[in-house]
Each structure stands twice: as C-alpha cells, then as structure tokens.
Amino acid sequence: MTEFEKTYQNYNPRQAALDEARALLTAAAKAAMADGALPEADLPAFIVEIPADVKNGDIASNIAMAGARSWRKAPRMIADALLAHLPSMENSVFAKVEVAGPGFINLFLSQSFWAGVVLGACANREYGRTDHGKGAKYNVEFVSANPTGPMHMGNARGGALGDCLAAVLDWSGYDVTREFYINDAGNQIQKFGKSLAVRYLQKYCGEETFPLPAECYQGGDIKVLAGEFADINGDKYVAACSGLSEEALFESEAFAQLKDALVAYALPKNIAALKRDLGKYRIDYDVWFHESTLHESGAVMAVVDKLLELGACYKAEDGAIMYRSAQYAAKYGTVNKKKTEDGTEEEAKDEVLVRANGIPTYFAADIAYHYNKLATRGFAKAIDVWGADHHGHVARMKGAMDAIGLHGEDLDVVLMQMVNLMRDGQPVRMSKRTGNAITLTDLLEEVPIDSARFLFNMHDAGSGIDFDLDQAVKTDNDNPVYYVQYAHARICSILKKMESEGVQFAGAEKVDATLLTEPSEMDLIRMLAAFPQEIVMAAEKYDPSRINRFVIDLASAFHRFYGNCRIQGADPAVQQARLALCIGVKNVIFNVLTMFKINVPEKM
C-alpha cells in the first residue's frame, strides 16, 4: 500500500466533516465566551447534521438556538458572535459559513474536500471499511434452525439478514463471530426420536398397528430418515416393541433404545444437511454451538445454582426450581404470557427452570447459553436474530442476564417478520417432497442465490416481505440485484473501451478531482462521501438493508451521470477526473456486493 493509499485507509469523509464542524463551533463558542461576546456558561448540547436540502449548506447546526437559554441572547445574535470567533478555515474542509433564518449556522464544504472523496473512493479498494467499532467483540447468532427437519423459507430471510448484519459490523470495525446454535437436547429431540421410531415401526407393522401421535413431526423427511435407518438395520428393533399398548410402548426400554439409535443416526445427518444447505446459500459460520455441550459440561445447572445463590430463584414445594421472571423482565417490556386453564392469558410471574423430576427446561439452557456468550467467552454484545413470534421471549431473556449479574443491554434481539412468497401477484402455495413447508433448498432450486440474498435483505427486519418469484428470476432492470450488477459491468466496459482507445487511467494521486462540479457529478460524489457512514449506521441500527437501498440509488445516480457527462472526447484533465469517479463508484458497488456475498460480473 502506497503512502497515498494509506491516507484513505478507514476514511469516513462524512463523519470527519461533521466532527470538524463540531470542533470549529465548539472552539468559536469558547473564544466568544473568553472575550465577553457571549457570557460564560456551560456549552449547550447541540446538533451538527447533514440537512435534507444541501442547497443552503452541506452541514447545518442549531448551536445558536440550543444556546439561547444558556447565553441569554437571541439565537441570531449568538450565531453572529460565533461566526465572528470562528478559527481560520484555511486548512479546514470548509469553504464558507453562513447564518440563515432565526440562527441556523450552515457550513459549506470546499471543493478540495469533495475531490478528496473521489480520490479516497478511487484509491482505496476497501473504501467504506472503518475502525468505528474499535475491535469490540460481537456475536451474531442467526438461523439456528431446529435440527429435527429441513430449513424453511423464513430461514432464507434470517440467513441473509444475519449474514449481512455480521458483514456490516465487520466493515464497521467490530470483531464479529457468526454463530449457529444447534438445539440437540431437550424435548424437541425426544419428539424427533419418537417420531422416527413410530415411522420405523410402521414400515414393518403398518400405520394401523403404530399410529403416529398428533404431537409428533408429520413431515415426509421423517419417513425418509426412518426408512434409511431400516435399510441399514433391518427389523431388529421390531420384536421388542411389538404387542405392547401405546402407553406401555412409549414407556418401554425397548422403545427408548430404538429412539436413541434413530437419533444417533438421523441427527448428525440433519446437522450435516443444515451445514450443506447454508453453505450453498454462502453462509459460513465461525461457531456451531451444540446445546448438548451445556448439559454435558454442567453449565446449565451451574447457572441455575448461581441464580439460586443470587436470590433470583427459589425451590417450590414439589422440588421444582422457579425463577422470578417478571421481577427482572419488566424493565425490558412485555413480560411473557402463559395460558390459563380457561384459555385466557396472564402474566407468567415465576417460571420453571428445573422441573420437579430434576430435568432443566429449555429456558434454563437458553440462560446458560447466553451466559456462555457474554461471561464465559466475553462478547461485548450478543445479537440474536429471531422470528417475530419469539417477541415474548425477549424481555425475559434480557431480564435473566440482569438476574445472573450481567447486563440485559448487552443482549440485543433483532425480530424478523414473516415472508410471503408471491407469483403473478398471488400468494404461492407449494407442496414438495419435504412436506407442506417451502424449504430453503426448494427456494434455491428456483431462485438464483444472488437474487435471494439481495432481495431478502432489501427491507428492514421489522417489515414483512412479499418475495416476488417473478422478479427474482428476471435478468433485467426490474430485478434490483441485476440493476446494481449491471452498473458495475457498465463501468468495467467503459474502462476497457477507454483503454482500447489508448486512454489509460493515470492513477488517483495524479488526478485533479476539483474539476468535477457538474450537478450529476456532485450527486455521485455526495453518495460516495456518505458510504462509510451508511455502513456504520447499518451496523449501529442492526439494519443492513439500508446498504441495499443505498447501492441501488448509487447505481441510478451513476447511470444519470453517464448520460449527462461525456468521458470519451472530454478534456484530458476532466476525462481523468471522471475516470477516477467511475472507479470510485465501481469500488463501492464491488464492496457492497462482495460484502454481501453476491457475484460481481465485469460483463453482462
């Protein structure tokens, strides 16, 4: 990396300009108070921001209005005093400062600042990456689908959202760990084993002899796994399970052995399938965390003992260990509800952590898991991406972190709304070999992975999605990912055409980007300036979808620029500046698409 390129490493021009504006205004206020133009007072809290309409200034501040009470003067008089005491702007990023209206202070960025944006985006291949997060350790857990069956459509959205969120956090300077939590213990595994065992017995004795209980998993994948197990093991488990009543069968040692054997066969196959399908979706996890390890290591009961010691739990008369849920969850919002015998809902004031039979509940394991993230492994933040149907679990999990001596604010939950699959404007009902649910693999057989990843990350997590299958397979500008990819390919084509005509780009350090002053050039430059801070905001708000929307707008702004500003045949100095602008835009599009693991074609 050259010294010139190092200048633009971790470069965030918009934030730098805002910081410099705040520093200038703070210095002006202190100078004005020092010479008596303003009375001595505490500096007011004030805003420095990019206004919606930049015609009246690139940065605006309300410091004069915010200080009216402290300085006991009219805002306009305060603003005039501040301007009179501004430090020299000769070496700043600003060209001029004005007072407007009742006392707004508007600052105008210099042409050299905008030129620096172009050169930074052009010279720095990783333009957009910053050190905002200072290396703080963040854990992003997402998908964590139940390993008892194939992943469904909602996991396609959760996978894109979680992976893209991890990406923007990484680009914002956080130390990010992507994690999948495998629920390989507890009731659902018992149910999985029971479902498999009944399907296995049906294969030899018929469904009439061994009907599948309603609470069991009904999917066709259970039959397939049971059949594969039967092909390997034959009927050796059948005799011991025959001739028993349903109640006796499910309580028998023979049935327990059959369940265990089936789970030992089927669960690793399902987990391998999860890894394979998510890998196909371009999601690579740093950690696959098994719930079973929490039980085997004693971590679950250790957490329960700690909660007892801290007074957050108590032993009930029947021997169960109860947790004072509402006491700790209330500060985080709605406390989880429970159904009463008459079907109504009431607050779940105390919740079971360990049943009277000594078996911990899923909630106990979940507390132990999050304690492991925040205390044992030392993550500054644990971020979970959950379906919106888990909203009642958020307050009690955050409260449990407080109860065990951690901080509930260090656990953040992104709740994700449902997906509706659409074709020809109508909801799609698909029934495939895996059962009634549309699986992730079903979807990826029909929709290109680029489209799936981009379109599922087009909307913030709190918005429902109508996923348009027709749009997702289009190879024209109606498909947003195609539109963005085409802008990149178009720039590559322009650069190759210029090279074929003998025009070589001289390098960013030799470009005079102050020559770029046309409105469509400035629109592009402003967008380039905003890009690093857009990534920071996407990370701070846990909303990577804003980067999708940003890059669509950038592609649109580029097409307008190309229609308005000639490159071929332009004055050589202007031509070089416009090539630098094109390369800057190309770098940003490349960075967005590769950050989100989407292909970046050079020709289309």
N, C-alpha and C positions, 0 to 999 in steps of 0.2 A: 504494500500500500504506500503510495507516494505521500509526501507531506501535504500536498494539496488535498488529496482524498481524505487524509486524517482530519483535516479541518471540518469536514462534514460528517464525521462519524457521530452517531447518536444525535444528529442535528434535528431540532424541533423548532423551526423558524417562528411558527405562530406563538408558541409558548414563550420563546425567547423575547419576542416583541412585546408580549403582554407583561412579562417580568420587567423589561426595561422601562416600559411606560409607567408601571407602578413605582419603580425606583426613582424615576425622574420626578414624578408628582410628590412622592414622599420627601425627596430632597428639597423640592420647591417649598413645600409646606413648612419644613423645619427652618429653611432660610428666611421665609416670610415671618415666622414667629420670632426668630433670632433678632431681626432688625425692627420689630414692632409693627410691621404692616398687618400682622394678624396677632391677636392676643395669645399668650401661652395657654395651651390646652392639650389634652390627650389627642393624638391623631385619631380621627374618626375611622370606623370601618367603611371602606368604600369599594366600589366595583370598577374593575377595568375589563372591558369586554370588546368583542368584535360585534359591531352593530349589524342589524339585519340589512340596512341600507348603507353601503360604504361610500355613497356619493359625498356625504358630509364628513367623512373621515374614516380611516381604516380601523382605528381604535377609539373608543369613547369611554369617558369616566364620569361618575357622578360625585366626585370628591367634594365639589363646591356645595352641592345640595346636602350631602351627608354631613358636612361640617358646619352647617348653618347654626345649629344649636350650640355646638362647642365654641365656635368662634364669634357667635352673637352678631353676625353680619348677614346681609343679603347674599344669596349664592352668587349673583353676578359680580359683586364686589370681591368676594373670596376668589372667584375664578380669575379676575383681573390681577389680583395680588399674587396668585400662584404663577401666572404666566410671567409676571414681572421678575419672579425669582427662580425661574427655571434654569438649571445648569445649561451650559453650552451644549447644543445638539450637533456640533460639528462632527464629532466622532460617534454619534448615536445612529440608530437605524431610522430616525425620523427626519423628515424634510421641513415640516412646519407643524405648529399647534395653533388652534383657534378656539374661541369661546362661542357657543351657539345657544340661542334660546334663553332660558332662565338661568343658565350657568353650566351647561354641559361643556366639558372640555374634549375636543376632538383632535386626535393626533393623526398626521398623515405620514405614512411610511415612504422612505426615499426610494428612488429608482434603483439605487445600488442594493437595497435590501431585496427587492424583487429579483434583481439579477442574481443575487446570491442563492435565492430559492431555486432558480433554474439550474445553476451550476451544481448546487448540492444534490438535486434530484438526478442530474445527469452523471455526476462523478461518482456518487455513492451507490453501488449496486444494491445495497441493503437499505436504501433510503426509506424511512418510516420506522426503522428499529431505534428505540431509545433505551436509556437506562432509568426510566421513570420509577420502576419497581424496586430498584436498588438490590436486586437479587433475593428479595423476600421469598421464602419457600411457600408455594401454593399447591394444594392438592385439588385436582378436579376429577371427581368421580361421576361417571355418566354411563348410561345404558344399564349396566348391572342387571341384565335381564335374568329372569328365573331360569336356571339351567334345566328345568324339567320339560322344556319344549322349545320349539323354534322361535326366533325373534319375529315380532310383528311390525306393522307399519309405523307405530309410534316410536319404535326403536330407531327407525330410519331418521326421524326428525331429531330424536335425542342424541343420536350418534353424530350427526352433522353439527348440531348446536354445541355439544360438549367439546368436540374436537376443535371446532373453530374458536370457541371461547378460550381453550387452552392455548391456541395459536396466538391470539391477540395478547393474551397475558405474557406469553413468551416474548413476543415482539416488543412489549412494553417494559421488558427488563425484569420480569419475575422468573424465579426458578420453579418451573412447572412440572408436576408429576401427573400423568394421566393414569387413572386407576379404574379397574373393574372389580366390583365386589361380588364374589360368587356365593350365593346362598346355598351352600351344600350341607346344611344342617337344619334340624328343626322339622316342623310339621309338614312343610311342603315336600320335603324329601321322603318322609313317611308316606305321604299321599301318593307321591310318584312311585314308590316301591309297591304300594298296594295296587295301584292302577296297572302297573306292569305285571304283577303276579296274577291278578284276575285274568288279564288278557292272555297270559301264558297258559293258564288252566283251561280257558275257553278253547284254545287251539286244539286241545286233546279231548275235552269233555263237552264242548258246546256252550253257547251262551245261556241256554236254559238251566243247565246244571250250576253254572257260576255266573249269575248276572252281575254286571258292573254297577256298583253302588253309585248313586247320583252325585255324591261328593267327589268321586274320582275324576281324573283327567280323561276327557272324552275324545281327544284328538286322534287322528289317524296315525300320527307319529308314534304313539304308544303301542299300537298294534304292530307297527313295523319293527320296533325295538324288541318287543316280546317275541316276535316271530324269528328274528335273527338269533336271539338267545336260545330259542327252542331248536333251531337248526344246529347249533353248536352242542347243546347239552342233552337234546332228546327229551324223553318223558321221565327222567329220573326223579323229578320232584313231584310227580303227579300222585303216585300211590299214597304217599304220606299225607296228602291233603284231601284225599277222597273220603266220602262217607261221613263227613262232619257237617253239622249245621253251620249256617253262615256265621253265627256268633262264635261258635267254637273254633271254626276255621281261622277267623281273624285274630283269635287269641292264642292260637296254637304255635308251638315251637317250630313245627314244620313250615308253616306259612311265613314265620319270621325269617327262617333260613332262606326260603325262596326269595323273599323281598330283598334281603341283604345281598344275595347273589346277583339278582337283577339290577339293583342299584350300582353294585360294584362293576357290572358290565356296561350299563347304559349311561350312567352319569359322566364318566370320562369321555364317552363318545359325544354326548351333548355339549360338553365343555369344549371339546376339540372343534365341534361344528360352530359354536359361538365364535371361537378364535378365527376359524377359517372364513366365516361369513363377514365378520367385522374387518378382517384383513383385506378381503375383496373390496370392501367399502372404504379402503385406505385408512383404516383406524388402527394404529399401533399403540398398545398400552405399555406403559413403563412397569406397571404392577398389576398382577392378577391376584387379588387378595381373597383367600378362602375363609369363609365364616367358620368352618370346622376347626381351623387353627386356633381361634379364640377359645373354643371349648376345650380343645386338647391341651392347651397351654395353661389352663386355669384362669385366663384373663377375664372371662365373664364373671365368675364367682368372686374374683379379686375386686372387680368394680362394684359388685353388689355389697361386698364386705365394707368397702370404702364408703359407700353411700349410707350403710347402717351406722358406721362409725361417726359420720358427719351429721347424723340425725335426719337425713332425707328419706330414710326407710324405717320400717318397723315390722315386727313379726306379728301376724294375725293369729287368732286363736287356733285356726286349723293348721298352723305351721307355715303358711304361705308368707312370702316377704313382699310387703306392699310399699310402693313408692308414692310420696306426697306430690303427685304430678301438678295439680292445679296451683299449689303454693309457688312453684318455680316457673311454671309456664305462663302465668297470667301476664307478665310484663311483655311477652312477645306476641300477644294477640289471642286469637280464639283458642281456647283450650279444647282438646279433643273431646268429642261427644261419644256416649255409649247408648245403645238401645236398651230400653227397659222392657219388662215382660209384656206390657200392653202395646209395644211398638213405637212409643214416643222416645224422644232423645233427651238426655240430661247430661250435665257435666260429669266427666269421669274424674272425680276429685282425687281418688287414690287408685293406683294401677298395680297389677300383679307383676312383679319382676321374677319371682321364683314361685312356681306352683307348690301346692301342699305336698305333691309327690317328689319334690326336690328338683324338678326339671325347669331350667330357666326359660322365660318367654323370649320371643323374638326381640321385644323391646329391650330386654337386658343385654342381648348380644349386640343390638344396634348402639346402645350406650357405650359398650366396651369397644366397639369398632371405632366410634368417633373419638373416644378417649385415646385409643391407639394412634389415631392420626395426629391429634393436637398435642397430646402429652408425651407419648412414647416416641413417636417419630418427629415431633417438633415442628409441624407445619404451622406457619403463621395464620393461614386460612385453610379451612376445609370447605370446598364448594361442591355441593351436590346438585345434580340436575335430575329432578323428579317430575313425574306426571302430575298434572293439576289435581288428580284425585287423591294425592297424598297431602293436600294442604293442611288437613287436621293434625298431621304428624309434625309439622314444622315447629310450632310453639313448644311442644313437649320435648322435642329433641334439643332445641336451643336452651330450654329451661334445665334440662338434665345436665348440660355442660356447666351451667352455673352451680347446680346442686353438687357436682363432684369436684368443685373447686377450680374449674376452668372458666372461660368466658363465652357465653352464648353468642356474643357478637362475632366470635371467630369462626362460627359455623354459618355459612350462607347457603340458602337453598334457592335455586332457580326453578320456578314452577312452570311447566311447559303445557300448553293447551293441546287439544286434540287435532288430528289431521283428518280431513275428508278427502277421499280420492274421487276425482271428477273426470268424466269423459263426455264430450259433446254437451257440456253444461249440466250434466246429470250425475248424481252420486253413483259410484261403481260398486256393485255387489259381486265379489269374486269368490268362487269356491274352488279351491285347488286341492292337490293331493294331500296337503298337510292339514286339511280341515277347513273350517269356515273362515278363519282369520287370514288376512293377506299378510304373508311373511316378507321379511327383508329380501330373501332370495327371490321370491316371486316378483317383487318390485324391480330388482336389479336385472332380472331377465328381460324386462320390458323397457326400462328407462336407462339411458346412459348414466354412468356413475358421475360424470361431470355435472350433468343436469340435476341429478338427485341431490348431490352435496350442495350445489349453489342454490337451488330452489327451496330446499328445506331450511336454508339459513337466510332467507330473504325477509323474514318477519321476526320481530322480537318474540321472545318465548311466551309472553302473556297474550299473544294474539293467536286465534285459531287459524288454521291453514286450509284452504281449498287447493289441494295439489292437483294441477291440471295435467293429466297424462298426455293430452294432445300437444300442449305447449312444450312439455319436457322432451319430446322426441323431435321437435322441429329443428331444422338446420337453417334458420333464417333469423332476422332481427326480432321476431316475436318471442324468441327464446332468449332471456336475459344473458345467460352464460355464453351463448353463441355471439350475441351482440358485443360483449366485452372481449371475447377471444378474437373476434374479427377486427376490433380496433388495434389489438396488438399485432395481428398478422398484417394489417394495413401499414402500420409503421415500419415493420420489417421490410415490406415490399418497397416502401418509399426509400428507405436507406439503401437497399440493394440497387434500385433504379438509379439513384444518385451516384453510387459507386460505379455502375456500368457506364455512366456518362463522364467519369473522371473526377467526380466531386467527392473528396474524402473528408470526413469529419476531422478537424484539426485537434480535437481534444478540448475538454471543458475549460482547462486553465488558459486557453488561448482565445476564448470567446468573449465578445463584448455583449453581454445579455441585456445591458441597459438600452439596447436598440429595440427591445420588444415592448412596444407601447400600444399596439392596436387593441381595441376592446376584446376581441376574441382571444388574443394572446394573453391579456391580463386576466381574463376569466380562467384560463387554464393555469396560469401561474398561481393565482389565488387558491385554486384547488390543490395544487402541488404543495403550497405552503401549509395547507390545513391537514394534509395526510398524516403526518406523525401524530398530531394531536387527536385526530379521529381515532387512531388505533388506541391511544391512551384512554380516550373516553369510552371506547368499546370495551376496554378491559375494566375500567372503573365501574361502568354501569352493567357489566356482565351481559353486554348486548353486541355480539359480533355481527349481527345483521346490518348494523349501520355501515359496516365496511362494504357489504354487497351493494347497498344503495349508493354509497359514495363512488364506487368504481363504475357503476352504470352511468352516473352523472358525469364522471370523468371521461368515459368513452364518448358520451354525447357531446361534451364540450370539445373533445378533440376533433370529432367529425365536423363541427361548426368551424373550428379554427382552420382545418384543412380546406374547407370550402371558401374561406374568406382571405386566407393569406398564402400567397404563392411561395413555394420553396424553389421549384425549378425556375431558373431565369431571374431570381431575385438578386439584388446587390450582394456581392460575396460576403460582406460582413454580416448583413441581415440574414443571408442564407445560412451561415454558420450558427448564428444565434437560434434560428428556427429549427435547425437540426438538433441543437442541444435541447431545445424544448421538447421535440419529438422523442428524443432518447430518454429524457426525464419522465415523460408520460409512459413510455414503454416500460421503463424500470418499475414504475409504480404498479402498472397493470400486472406485470410479471410477478411482483412481490405479493400482491393480493391473491392471485390465482395459486401460486405455489404455496403460500402460507396456508391456504385452504385446501391444498392437495388436489388442485384441478389442473388439467393439462393446459399448456400454453403453446399453441401451434404458431409456427412462423409463417405458414401459408395456409390458405383455406380456399 
